[in-house]
Amino acid sequence: MSRFLRASILLLSLAACGGGSRQFEAPRKLDDACAIVAERPQYLRAMRATERKWGVPIHVQMAVIHQESKFIGNAQTPHRFALGVIPMGRQSTAYGYSQALNGTWEEYQKSEGRGRAKRDRITDATDFMGWYFTETTRKLGIPLSDAQGQYLAYHEGRSGYSRQSYLSKPWLVEVAAKVKRRSEMYESQLNGCRR
């Protein structure tokens, strides 16, 4: 066998093995809820379990995950740079599908006895969102089906939401409105594809 052929086979073998996990890639059609759940049935199973346990509608979960991570399991905030070139770490500790911060994630793990839960695992990320949204409903009265209100409280934290900190951030109010519209779109699509 020629060296070229052996090298080619080795390269192809390595490429096939080194493709990485698809769990960290975004689904192909992010504007189509039916396509998302068809491509990633594990997402639907996780969101159904969260809906049963916490009462958070699937379409609300999907809209928030879309906004936070575009369904990328290992999503992180961008790096910060001093003087435009010196790395200073990430903008925040937000990580995973739900972009949960370290402290909030640790609070969830402790509260729910889920020390092994991981932010880059869809079942844990949706359960975290269910826990967080349910606490938001309990403390602030925002309905679980209110994607816009839940997103504002999720982004700003419950105390920030109570202080209405989002009112000084018109861009965030618009993002929350987009989350609401996407939630409504996903709900309509899911109703159609379940038939």
N, C-alpha and C positions, 0 to 999 in steps of 0.2 A: 504494500500500500504506500502510495506516495506521501511525502511529508505534508504537501498541500491538502490532500484528502483527509489525513489524520487531524491536521490542525482545524480544518473546516468542521469535521465531526465533533471535535472537542469544543469548539466555539459554539456550535449549535446546541450541544448538550448543556453547556453552561448557561446559555441564554434561556433555554427552556426551564432550567431549575431556578434561575435567579430572577424570575419575573416578579417576585414579591406577592404579597397577599392582596386580593381584590377588595378586601374589607376596607382598605384605606383609599380606594378610588371612588370618585363620584359616579353614580349611575349615569347612563348616557342621556336620558331625556328628563331633565329636572322639572320641566313644565308639564309633565304628564304623570299624575299620581298612579294611574294604572300601569304604565310602563315601569315606573320605579318599583312597585311591589311585584310585578312579574319578573323583573330582572333580579330583585333581591327579596325573595319571599321571607327571609329571616327578619327583614325590617317590619313587614306586616305582622308577623308572629309576635315580635317584641312590642310593637305598638298596641296590638290587641290585648296583650297581657297587661300593659300599663293602663289601657282604657278600663279593663275589668277591675283591676286592683284600685286605681286612683280616680277613675271617672273622667280622665282627660281625653277628649275626642281625638281619634287618630289624625284627622285633618289638621287639628291645632298643633299636635306634636310634629307633624310633617312640615308645617309652615315655619315653625320656630327652628327646627333642625336645618331646614333649607337656608334660612337667614343666617344662622350662626356658623354653619360649617359646609353648606352645600353638600351634605351627606358624606363628607370626607372624614373618615374615622380618626385620623391623627392630625386634624387641623390644629394649627397654632397661630397665635398672633405674630405679626411681622417683628423683626429685630429693630431695636432702636440704635441709632448711631450718633456719637458725639462728633462734631465738626464734619459730619457727613461720611466719615470713614472708620471711626473707632467704634467697634461693637460694644454695646452697653446692655446686652440682654434683650429679652422680649418685652413687648409693650405691656403684657400682663401674663398671669399664669394660666389663662384660659386655654383649655385643651380638649380635644375630642369632638365627638358629634354634637354635644350640647354646649361646648365651650364653657364648661364649669370651671370656676376658679378653684385653686388649691384649697383655700379655707372653707369654701362652701361645700366642696366635694367631701372634705374630711368631716364636716358637720353631718352631711348625709350618711356617710359610712358609719359614723358613731351612732347616730339616731336610729338607723335601720339595722344595725348589726351586720353591715355588709363590708367588712374590712378588706375583702378581696375584690370588691367591685372595681371595674376599670372604666375610665372615661372613653376609651377607644373601642369598647364593646357595646354594640347597639342595645342589647337587652339592659345593660346597666345604665346607659345614657338615658334611655326612655324612662326607666324606673326613677332615676334621679329627677327628671323633669316632672314626672307625676307627683313625686314627693314635694318638690319645690312649689309647683302650681297649687297643690292642695293646701300647703301652708299659707300661700298667698291668699287663697280664697278664705281660709279660716281667719287670717289676721286682717285682711283688707276688704274682704267681701267681693272681690273680682270673680265673676263666674268662670268656671273652668272652660266654658265654650267661648269666652271673650279673648280671642287671639291677640287683639290689639292691646288691651289692658294688661293681660298676662305678660305679653312681651315687654311692655314698658317697665313693669315691676321686675321682670327677670333681668333686664339690662341695667336698670338703675339700682337694683336692690330694693327691698321693701321699704326701708327708711327713706331712700331717695324718692321713691314713688310717693310716699306719704307727704314729703316736702314739696312735691311736684317739681322736682329738679329737671324733669324732661321739658318743662315749658320754656326753659332757656336754651333748648336745643332743638330748633325747628327741624334740623336734619333727622333727628331721632324720631320725632313725631311722624315725619313722612315715612321713615323706615317701618315704624309700627303699623301705619296705615297699609303699607305694602304687605306686611305679614298678614294683616286681616284679609286683604284681597286674595292673597295666595291661599289662605286657609279656606276661604269660600270657594275658590276655584278647585282646590283639592277635594273638598267635600262633594261638590257637584260631580267631579270626575269619578271619585270612588263610588258614589251612588250608581253611576252608569256602568262601571266595570264589574260591580258585584252581581249585576243581573245575568 
